[in-house]
Each structure stands twice: as C-alpha cells, then as structure tokens.
Amino acid sequence: MSGERELGFLQLCAERRFHRRVMEAFEDATGLRSDEYWIEARPGGAPSWSDNTKASRLAVRNGARFMGWAGHGDVCLGFPGESDEKLRARLERTARKRAEEFPRCVHVALFALPDGVEVIRLDRR
C-alpha cells in the first residue's frame, strides 16, 4: 500500500437515530474520509453478526486497516428489552473477538447514546 491511503471498515446498526453520528465518530477516530471505508449495517449493529462477515473480509483484503464495530443504547430493536449496560457489554465482547480475527488492523468500538458516541480503542496486547 505504499503511497496509498489506508482504508477502513465500519459495521454498525441501521438505526436511523445513530448511524450518521457513528460514522462521523469513526471518521474522527481514524482520520478517514467518508469515501475511504466500507460500511455494513443491520439492526443490532456489530453484535448481531455471530462471526466476521464476507464484507469485513473483503474490506481487509482490499486495504482496510481500521476496523470499527458499533452499536447503541437507548432501545435497540436488534436486541429488544436489553439495557444500555448489556448492549455496551455485548458490543465490547464482539469488538474484542473481531480484533482477534483481524490482528493486523486497528480496532475501535463505538457505542452511541442520544448525547453522543463513545469511542473505545481496543488494545490488542
């Protein structure tokens, strides 16, 4: 990738209230522009996939070096009835698992609430 800009991948919830703010927080955390990363979204965000996906593997094969794993609180329709604390813990477990699956990448977890997006940097050590 010499001379080329690094790319990224962001897996997030499709929730209309949070998806754009999560994307902006990912861009701020990584320095990537909106056209320098792939996204994958569905209800429940990153914790809704039981394993790494074809899209995440495709992104890494094509230059993604920053990986974002996102979810949110304040009622997630992907996990009805779960508290914010359980949703955040679920996201952290998922993000740590993905960091092990893609060890050459920089990983962040992003947890959104109505008052902002928390960026959790994952240390692979």
Buried (B, 14 or more C-beta within 10 A) or exposed (E): EEEEEBBBBBBBBBBEEBBEBBBEBBBEBBEBEEEBBBBBBBEBBBBBBEEBBEBBBEBBEEBBBBBBBBBBBEEBEBBEEBEBEEBBBBBBEBBBBBBEBBEEBBBBBBBBBEEEBBBBEBEEE
